[in-house]
Amino acid sequence: MYGQERLNPHYVLRYGWTKEFFEHFSPLQYRNIELPLTLVRNFHVFIRPIVNTHLSDDNFVRHMKKKHQMLTVRNAQQVLQRMPNVVRDLSKVPGRNTIVMPAIMIQFALEQFPETPVIITISNKRDKIALENKNLPPHFTVFDIYKERKKFELSETEITKLKRVANRLLRKKKQHIVFGQPRFKKWLYKHLIKAQMMVKCLHHLIINRPVGVTVDHVEIVNPGTTLSLLAATYNLPFINVPQVLISDRSLIPTRASHYLIWGENYEKWLLKRGIPSSKISIVGNLKFEYAAKAKTRSREPVRHLLRIPDEHLVVTFTTQPFSFAEQVNKNLIQWIGTASQSLPLTVIIRAHPYDPFDYCSLLSNQTNIKISPPKIDLHDLFKETDFMLTISSNTAIEAALYKKGILVLQPELPYDYEHHNNDFNAHLARARAGPVIRNSLQLRQEFDALLKNPQHRKQVVEQGQLFLKNTIAQKGSPSVLVRRFIQLLLHEKQI
C-alpha cells in the first residue's frame, strides 16, 4: 500500500550505507545507546547527494545489493533495528504513571487525561503552535527538549573522548565512499556531540521523572528516535501513533513496542515489514477526529465566498509540498483548465500550507478555477465539495470521511530523494480509491461522466467509501481507544 516491498536502487543505497554507518560506528555509545542510531534522519540527509550520484550506476547498485543481502524492506528493518539490551527493568516500578507525549497531541491529552500526570514535549514549531492559548492543568508539565538539552552540554573531557573514538573508526575507513569524505568527519563530530547531549537529556527525563509510557507519532527523527531506544533500554512501553500518512522513508528503522494504527491497510503494510501482529492495534486516526470536531472558521458559505454558481458541481484539488511541486502542479492546472472549460463545474485549488507557489498567476483566463484562501477552513471546504482531486494526499481520506468521492491524479512525477523515491505516491491508485486519471483527456472524460451520469457519481462515492473502510477503522472514537490502551499499559505496570 504505502511503498513497494522490494528495495529499489534508491533504498539499496540508502539502507546499505545506513547499515554500514550503524555497524562501523557502533562503538560510539552513551548510556548503552549506540549514538549513530539516533542520527538516522541526519545521516539520510547527509548522503542525499551521494545516493543521487550513484543511483544510475547499475554495477555499483548490484555490488551493494550483493554485499548487504537486503532485498526487501523487511530485511532492512531486521538489520537496522538493532534493539539495545535492557539494562534495568522499570516496567513494574511502583508510581511510574506519567505519560510523555508531543505537544502536537495536546488536545487529546487534555481531553482524555484529566487526572493522569502528563509531560508534554516541545521539539519543533508545530509543537509550540499547538500549545498557544492552552491552559494546562497542574498535573501537566511542559518539557522543551532543545532548551533542556542545553543543560547537558558536554565537558571538554567528554568531547575529547568522543572524538578520539570517532577518529580511530574514521582512520579505518579512509577510502570509504561516504565515510572517507572530508566533510563527513566534520559532520560526524557535530552530530555526535548533539546526539550525546540528546541522550543525556532524555535519559535524565526517563530516570528522574516517573515516566511509565511514551507516545509519539514518528520515530525517524528526535526526540522519537532517542526516546524509543531509551524506552527499550528500560523496558518501558513506547507507542507509535501515526497521524499522517507514513512511508518507509519515515518509519524504517522502527523500534516501538506498540503501534496504534489507522486500519487494515496499515496493518497489512506493517506486517509485511516484519512488525509482529501482537504489537499492532487498530484504533483509527486521532488527527482526523480532532480536525473534524474543531470549530470551523468560515463565516459565510464557501460557495458564496468564492462566487460559485449554485448549479455547478464542485471539485477540490489539494496540492502537495513536493520539492518539484511547481513543475508538477503547473502541469495539473493546465489539465484542469482544459478539462473544465465550458462545463458547469468549478474546481477549487487548495494549496498545501507548505506549497509556496502562486497559483493566481496561472488563472488569468480561467473562470472555472478558484483559489481557496487560507481563511476558509479545510473542513468547511469538504462540506461544500462534491469530489476531491489529489495525487496522494491525506485530504483524500479526510474527504472520504465526509462521503465525498475521490479522483486520483497520477501524472508523471520526477524522481526526488525525499518525496518520490518509490511508488508511495501511487497508493490511492493501488487502493482503487477512485477513478485514476493520467492526462487531461481522461480528466475531461471523468468530469463529463460526473456531470451527465448520476449513477457514475454514486459509484465513485461508493468506491471511495470502500477504500475508506479498509484505510480507517470507524468503530468508536480513536481518542477513547488510544486512551484506554495507554491506561491498560499503565495498569499492567502496577500489577
ABEGO torsion letter per residue (X at the ends): XAEBABBBAAAAAAAAAAAAAAAAAAABBBGGBBAAAAAAAAAAAAAAAAAAAAAABAAAAAAAAAAAGBABAAAAAAAAAGBBBBABBAAABBGBABBBBBAAAAAAAAAABAABBBBBBBABAAAAAAABGBBBBAABBBBBAAAAAAAABBBAAAAAAAAAAAAAAAAAAAABAAAABAAAAAAAAAAAAAAAAAAAAAAAAAAABBBABBBBABAABOAAAAAAAAAAAAGBBBBBBBABBBBAAAAOBBABABBBBABAAAAAAAAAAGBBAAABBBAEBAAAAAAAABBBABABBAAAAAGBBAABBBBBBBBBABAAAAAAAAAAAAAAAAAABGBBBBBBBBBBAABABBAAAAAAABAABBBBBAABBAAAAAAABABBBBAABAAAAAAAAAGBBBBBBBBBBBBBAAABABAAAAAAAAAGABBBBABAAAAAAAAAAAAABAAAAAAAAAAAAAAAAAABBABEBAAAAAAAAAAAAAAAAAX
